[in-house]
Amino acid sequence: MHEQQQPGVQRPENPLQVLRYNDCDPSDLECLLAGYGLKIELLAAGDDIPGSYWGDEEAGLVGNRLLVRADTPVHSILHEACHYICMDADRRCGLHTDAGGDYDEENGVCYLQIVLAGRLEYLGRERMCNDMDAWGYSFRLGSARAWFEGDAEDALAWLQAHGLLDSEGRPTGQLRGCT
């Protein structure tokens, strides 16, 4: 089903224009994710990315390691990081490639991904939503921004119930099951 783009959402003309690891300040991203116990490992150009669920330039997730190349989209890095943050402790222990999880957790991952993007000055929530749309994330209201602003109350409630966002919607810095 084709859905119309929501007013005010400007999508990059080409998904190749999404923000990539080599376009950002890696120290800010590494610092943000280190607070959750995640480590970014940069691989050489052209290397296969171990732990990548989708392959190509998509981020890989093995244990607490995010494996990336310079061409890995930042939205992919944050998405995999949020899977790590949102999964329960048992799944986190044996994590390799497939984060698993259910529908509610996936919504929580996408919501948290947008919230954490707001913590990075060079990225922000609006750019994250645009990059998610350009890459092909699919939302019932037609765009990540429309979903985040008008249809994601369940995702926010899920994140708050698991102690990942506080009552104001700010990150707590905790992992699910580790409060």
Backbone hydrogen bonds, N-H to C=O, Kabsch-Sander energy under -0.5 kcal/mol:
donor,donor_aa,acceptor,acceptor_aa,energy
9,V,6,Q,-1.6
10,Q,8,G,-0.7
11,R,9,V,-0.7
17,Q,14,N,-2.8
18,V,15,P,-1.6
21,Y,72,T,-2.5
22,N,70,A,-2.4
23,D,20,R,-2.0
24,C,20,R,-0.6
24,C,21,Y,-1.3
28,D,25,D,-0.8
29,L,25,D,-1.6
30,E,26,P,-3.1
31,C,27,S,-2.3
32,L,28,D,-2.4
33,L,29,L,-2.3
34,A,30,E,-2.3
35,G,31,C,-1.2
36,Y,33,L,-1.6
37,G,34,A,-2.0
38,L,33,L,-2.1
39,K,64,N,-2.6
41,E,66,L,-3.0
42,L,40,I,-0.5
43,L,68,V,-3.4
47,D,44,A,-1.9
52,S,49,I,-1.5
53,Y,51,G,-0.6
53,Y,59,A,-0.5
58,E,55,G,-2.0
60,G,67,L,-2.7
61,L,51,G,-1.9
62,V,65,R,-2.3
63,G,95,L,-1.8
65,R,62,V,-2.3
66,L,39,K,-3.2
66,L,64,N,-0.5
67,L,60,G,-2.3
67,L,65,R,-0.6
68,V,41,E,-2.6
68,V,66,L,-0.5
72,T,69,R,-1.7
74,V,19,L,-2.7
75,H,19,L,-0.5
77,I,73,P,-1.7
78,L,74,V,-2.8
79,H,75,H,-2.1
80,E,76,S,-2.4
81,A,77,I,-2.3
82,C,78,L,-2.5
83,H,79,H,-1.7
84,Y,80,E,-1.9
85,I,81,A,-2.2
86,C,82,C,-2.6
87,M,83,H,-1.9
92,R,88,D,-2.1
93,C,89,A,-1.8
94,G,90,D,-0.9
95,L,92,R,-1.1
97,T,61,L,-3.0
98,D,96,H,-2.1
99,A,97,T,-0.8
106,E,102,D,-2.5
107,N,103,Y,-2.1
108,G,104,D,-2.1
109,V,105,E,-2.6
110,C,106,E,-2.3
111,Y,107,N,-2.4
112,L,108,G,-2.9
113,Q,109,V,-2.3
114,I,110,C,-1.6
115,V,111,Y,-2.2
116,L,112,L,-3.2
117,A,113,Q,-1.6
118,G,114,I,-1.1
118,G,115,V,-0.7
119,R,116,L,-1.7
120,L,117,A,-1.6
121,E,119,R,-0.6
123,L,120,L,-2.0
124,G,117,A,-2.0
124,G,120,L,-1.1
127,R,123,L,-0.6
128,M,124,G,-1.9
129,C,125,R,-2.6
130,N,126,E,-2.4
131,D,127,R,-2.8
132,M,128,M,-2.6
133,D,129,C,-2.3
134,A,130,N,-2.6
135,W,131,D,-2.0
136,G,132,M,-1.1
136,G,133,D,-0.6
137,Y,132,M,-2.4
142,G,139,F,-2.2
147,W,143,S,-2.2
148,F,144,A,-3.1
149,E,145,R,-2.8
150,G,146,A,-2.0
151,D,147,W,-2.6
156,L,152,A,-2.4
157,A,153,E,-2.6
158,W,154,D,-2.2
159,L,155,A,-2.4
160,Q,156,L,-2.4
161,A,157,A,-2.8
162,H,158,W,-1.5
163,G,160,Q,-1.6
164,L,159,L,-2.8
165,L,159,L,-1.0
166,D,170,R,-2.9
169,G,166,D,-2.1
172,T,164,L,-2.0
173,G,164,L,-0.5
176,R,85,I,-2.6
178,C,175,L,-2.1
